[in-house]
Amino acid sequence: MTDRDQVAALADREWRLIRDDPRDGATQMALEEIAAETALRDDVRTVRVYSWEPSTLSMGYGQKSETVDWDYCEREGIGVTRRQTGGGGIYHDRHADISYTIVAPAAEVPGNLMDCYELFCQPVLEGFSRMGVDAEFADREQESIYHPSCYLRDINPAHDVVVDGAKISGNAQYRQRDVVIQHGSLSYDLEPTRHLGVFSGHDLEESTFTDRVTSIRAEIGIDREEAVRALEDALADWCDAEEGSWRDEELEAAADLAERKFGADSWVREREVLEASG
């Protein structure tokens, strides 16, 4: 099946676009799992664009807690959660980060991971194009500078998006209950002090970060709201999504999951999986 055929098949399904509210990191991660349940139970797929309030460090699934400067995060009012996806930690600034999620049943998308990345990143690249940013998949690998940080890890052509070799977006996937969940972070602006400050035990200069990473604002200078709208519309057009919102029961389930798992120290610091609620 060609890429065009795959997109057409996705667009024949029921999708909703959620132009989401800012929420804390634990709730944002919980909502992805709730959206997975909705996709299977109610045959409704989700694309959404969101931000983080407060600004949050999302640790990679296997990241060691000692790589985090917990005192800095507390002092600066930065939340900390742990993702279900691997890779390094990402500092999601309330203003400088734009995040998105795509959720669909696994049976409807390519089983090959790289093919699925290529399919799901189409609307992300289209969003950049609508903003006027000449972004593309990295055409070559770049070695890691600082492994605990997603934006300073090795750059992978499979899922990292760059502008002239500088990283502007990272994307990751995982499978949960026969559903594929892809989420990603787009750099709207640069906050090198905080991007580096959330990590412990390094002596990196801010120039190390700014030499490796670029942003929408640095490339094209548009307002954040315009960038968000371009990404939202690209996602909606890609799968022919209807405007939607979270149901009350989804928000309640996400609040419970956020408290039990994504906001719990046992998960965030030690990656201990908690039992589901009764």
PEFENMO-V840479 format. One record per pair of residues at least 24 apart in sequence whose C-alpha atoms are under 7 Angstrom apart, sorted by the first residue. I is the first residue (numbers start at 0). J is the second residue. Records with the same first field share a line. If there is no record, write none. Layout:
I=J  J
This chain:
2=118
6=238
9=238
10=238  239
13=43  44
14=43  44  45  238  240  241
15=44  45  46  240  241  242  243
16=45  46  47  235  240  241  242  243
17=46  47  48  242  243  244
18=47  48  49
19=47  48  49
20=49
21=49  50  51  52
22=50  51  52
23=51  52  53
24=51  55  78  79  80
25=80  257  261  262
26=253  254  257
28=82  261
29=253  256  257  261
30=253
33=249  253
34=102
35=102  175  178
38=103  104
39=104
44=102  103
45=101  102  103
46=100  101  102  234
47=99  100  101
48=98  99  100  231
49=97  98  99
50=93  96  97  98
51=91  92  93
52=93
53=77  78  93
54=78  91  92  93
55=79  90  91  92
56=80  88  89  90  91
57=81  82  88  89  90
58=82  87  88  89
59=84  85  86  87  88
60=84  85
61=85
62=87
64=268
66=147  198  199
67=197  198  199
68=197  198  199
71=196  197
72=197
80=261  262  267
81=261  267
84=171  172  173
86=149
87=146  147  148  149
88=147  148  149
89=148  149
90=194
95=186  187  188  189
96=184  185  186  187
97=184  185  186  187
98=183  184  185
99=182  183  184
100=181  182  183
101=180  181  182
102=178  179  180  181
103=178  179  180
104=177  178  179
105=177  178  179
113=157
116=158
122=233  234  237
123=230
125=233
126=229  230  233
129=229
130=226  229
131=219
132=215  218  219
133=162
134=160  161  162
135=160  161  162
136=160  161
137=161  164
150=212
165=211  212  213
166=211  212  213
167=212  213  214
186=214  215
187=214  215  216  223
188=214  215  216  217
189=214
